[in-house]
């Protein structure tokens, strides 16, 4: 069984699966065109490949609103549910999150309805049944896995909370992260003090993030490498947060995990056995 649930920017949700909102069809689970960028050189046959850029994703949903006869629901209840769907999917609220789920996977995508839902007034409509449809636009075409946000127990060790806690107490800590999604994916990093000039390195790509700062116990740095939200924040022991992008060195790169294996290493200028580093990410998929 597949379900589609949309949650808007106000936290309001509507779920399409079974009563009272039945899915008739859902499209756009794949179906994203690619812009193949080529370069033509003088005196050469054909062209040279430069890149392939995916277009925005369009997702179409057709559904039925069905009143519960046993509960003696009437057309008034159908009208109320129709109003609820239109309210949750209101494009004026901006982007929300669409969750697609079947017996194998759960995937998320940020999108917006391109219009108020259409409620047809044709032969399929009765006092107890209302058919409807809506189209979504996802500016970022990738479906995401659910994000791993495990909170590790506090221990004076380096920890990676991915599918489970992973921790070491060596002076240089490494581990392999396998990104088996369909695209490089950004990461969310939390450095917890004490740490002097902490540095996290992707040895697979040679990229690194180097913080030139001394973090005391109880202090932390939060780094997001997402393309639309590249941020570096410092959070003091009392919870006060401020932007400290200038704390990272100029040769640092807010890197992504490349497709395949990534060897991630953590170092600092002091003994790191009292430090904690948390990393989370979502894998990206071009279809479900």
Secondary structure, 3 states (H helix, E strand, C coil): CCEEEEECCCCCEEEEECCCEEEEEEECCCCCCEEEEEECCCCCCCCEEEEEEECCEEEEEEEEEECCCCCCCCHHHHHHHHHHHHHHCCHHHCCEEEEEECCCCEEEEEEEECCCCEECCCCCCCCCEEEEEEEEEECCCCEECCCCCCCCCCCCCEECCCCCCCEECCCCEEEEEEECCCCCECCEEEEECCEECCEEEECCCCEEEEECCEECCCCEEEEECCCCCCEEEEECCCCCEEECHHHECCCCCCCCECCEEEEEEEECCCCHHHCEEEEECCCEECCC
